Amino acid sequence: MRSMTGPPLPTEPWLRGTHSNVAAVPRATIHAFEQAAEDVATWCAELTNTELNATPYGLPSIAFQLRHIAGSLDRLLTYAEGHALTAQQLAALQSERGLEVSRDELFETFAKVLALSSDRARKLGATAATLQEARTVGRKNLPTTIAGLLVHVAEHTQRHVGQTITTAKILLAQRDE
């Protein structure tokens, strides 16, 4: 693993033996959030505010990707907690492609949301029985379970982090042109 802030970590989060007191599904979700934080720090720490908001070749900006991860985590974990989305959450969804934000604000918000989401995942998976509780998603009330939502938030986060890394690599390569 490439590190810009210190020596490389010995392994990926899921191989470090952490969170052993947490059930497997929420533990994997927490590890996905830790991996997301590390990957964003590794690939985006050197990018300027302009680069973070750039849309090279029409790709969504890194700022959008990080805002979308934050918003989707909040929305999906709200469903996992058995609640409907609030008007504020729906309005936030519409603003994810919004105005430019400063790099410091972007990274600070992203870190806070990942930490809060880890806490929420830990609470949701307190027992194995809890993970099988039925939940619904969206206006159509599509059926799932708490475990299904936790797996989805982990893979959805990683999917958008992958897009973030690709965009960051393009932006870094453009510096050399």
Steps between C-alpha positions, in 0.01 A plus 500: 500500500628844402510744793559874484494558872724234646622145469270256324254318720577128538175383341157610391257577783313171473826310560614695808295306755312809613141525619503133600221569751263600215292250300635410156269710280530830689874432547544463124303820451721688747810364326364620165463850648856487635627389158305783339659757732849365433453484123361853480786629715755315287375614161342837570707665773721686252218620276410867493153637555473557125600139429254362756219684323619425146310270263769359268359340186151559638554277804328602823727706722671355804307754708175356363612142571586582863176697552305212343668241724420712806139557399432144396647365823265721698198402290569126491584479868179689576310225318700237691399669826137459395423864421373688198714772348445854621434800278853618584651171375300520178614861447861395563465236228412772250804709600771232472610640164484845655740786522870467553614440854841556650732203526521533879122499537467210255755278678377596847139417415602173333701391806218592739240311297717188483555508877130555570405228250736256672326568830159457339604169337637374832170575675293346222688171520491461875365145472479239224120502529492877447678462167212291363232757584295605200538849360374685195673745270370797305157620399413155368591339835722240337569212741837430658652439843735692724780268382406564138521874552834477682648291219367749247639807678842333508504409131340829392763696691780296345353540150504880529844502661622303198357767273668762717836327465463476121418870476791588731739296283381685190545837672847407624598377153378826346747688718781324313373590153 
